[in-house]
């Protein structure tokens, strides 16, 4: 089944994919599913360059990419169900319809970046975003939960070390960040005040790891 899912995502130009065992997770959070499929689409390098050169401060391209990623998640869940297995897209629309996203607190039952962390692909930066070595924060991500038989290593993945170091670049553009380095014991509120976030993308675009990408 893993190959079927990978082929489906490749046919939609997605080649960043991780499969995660969530069987031991809290049943409310996992909604009773045993496997999670996390995938991502990188932002275009040209868009990042234009943003970094102050030639563009428009978030519309990123919004379109997020909608595209969500649509692929919905299609993947349908594809798995047609194979005879249960699946649940965690697109924004699906999570809202299923009550898996609490708008008043801006909290999801099972955030995409939680699955990403469990896959070992990156860490949570001081900007409260997933950061990866290869792409920085410049990824649009989504997840699909399923009980389809997917062969996943039973070994627990090592959570990636936080590599933000002494960098405070994101704080230069937004005062909603505390500047504290994330670890697995920290709450979101210890990193940022999400209610002050204007989603201007500057903390994402000007992150040194994003610029490296």
HELIX and SHEET records of a PDB file:
HELIX    1   1 UNK A    2  UNK A   11  1                                  10    
HELIX    2   2 UNK A   27  UNK A   30  1                                   4    
HELIX    3   3 UNK A   45  UNK A   52  1                                   8    
HELIX    4   4 UNK A   60  UNK A   82  1                                  23    
HELIX    5   5 UNK A   92  UNK A   97  1                                   6    
HELIX    6   6 UNK A  112  UNK A  119  1                                   8    
HELIX    7   7 UNK A  169  UNK A  173  1                                   5    
HELIX    8   8 UNK A  188  UNK A  190  5                                   3    
HELIX    9   9 UNK A  194  UNK A  196  5                                   3    
HELIX   10  10 UNK A  202  UNK A  205  1                                   4    
HELIX   11  11 UNK A  208  UNK A  212  1                                   5    
SHEET    1   A 4 UNK A  16  UNK A  21  0                                        
SHEET    2   A 4 UNK A  35  UNK A  42 -1                                        
SHEET    3   A 4 UNK A 139  UNK A 146 -1                                        
SHEET    4   A 4 UNK A  87  UNK A  89 -1                                        
SHEET    1   B 2 UNK A 101  UNK A 102  0                                        
SHEET    2   B 2 UNK A 107  UNK A 108 -1                                        
SHEET    1   C 2 UNK A 122  UNK A 124  0                                        
SHEET    2   C 2 UNK A 130  UNK A 132 -1                                        
END                                                                             
